[in-house]
Amino acid sequence: MSLLSCLSVYVHCCSHPRHWAILFSCLLIQQRKASCRINTEKQFLMTRGRIFLILYGDLVDFLPTNHRTRTIHYILDRRASIKDIIESQGIPHTEIGRIDMEGRQLSFRHIGEDGERIHLHPFTEQTPLRTATVLRHDPLKNIAFMCDSTVSRLARNMRMAGLDTENAPEISLVDIARQASSAGRILISRNRDLLKCRTVNFGQLIRSVHHRLQLREVFARFRPENLLDPFSRCLVCNSTLVVVDKEHIIHFLEPLTQKYYHSFKKCPGCGKIYWHGSHLAKMEKTLHAVLKTLD
Ligand SMILES: [Zn+2]
């Protein structure tokens, strides 16, 4: 019998002692139900633990501007891996170089427990690329990159510098992530959701919208100076350029190019012809400016 029914009995039959007994027993049941619900909520709140995430370096920059703090109090409202917990704060796992707790390193699969203090270190130029770590069991064999469509101009500039940089195909985020990992390429993007994909092994979230600063971000993290070989790759398709005799391609050239330029390279992939004109000089200037800021 519901409380409403009890009150109805009370209103119509309150003079009878038997109905008083029914009314009281009904009220008692309702009170017990309410008490039980409150206890369950209390128990839920008490059993939910919390962990403390301590952020180092520039990881704090990923947090919303009005919530930037070095120590995050994370409420454990579900069973979650440390990768999921970190990414719930807006930090893709590609930005983490090391996770420590009480002097030992943790993998991304670690399940957060109540009271843990977990130290998160950013991925920097010191983070190993060619040797296995607790976070990344499959090191890179070569330093090569894949850029998605959010950083297509950066990809072109990286190829201009001679870095092996492919464009990601127009497929789903999950498939791009899988393809970059299986090819052993570092995935470069401004898309956090892409870099949060579980299969991404190495990656970088580009923060700047300015192409020169974007190139600097990549150089500052991966320090590829010993790989630089400007104008050795096709800016369009990433193939390695080959030297070609002027007489073999002269019929493709504009009259002024025929007159003033004498050394040429050709892309064996797409057939594009390159010479050291003003556009390449401008790109070279960008490269030198970026390298200068790293000294
Ligand atoms: Zn090409």
Residues whose N, C-alpha, C, O or C-beta is under 5 A from the ligand:
A	BS01	ZN	C234 V236 C237 N238 S239 C267 G269 C270 G271 K272
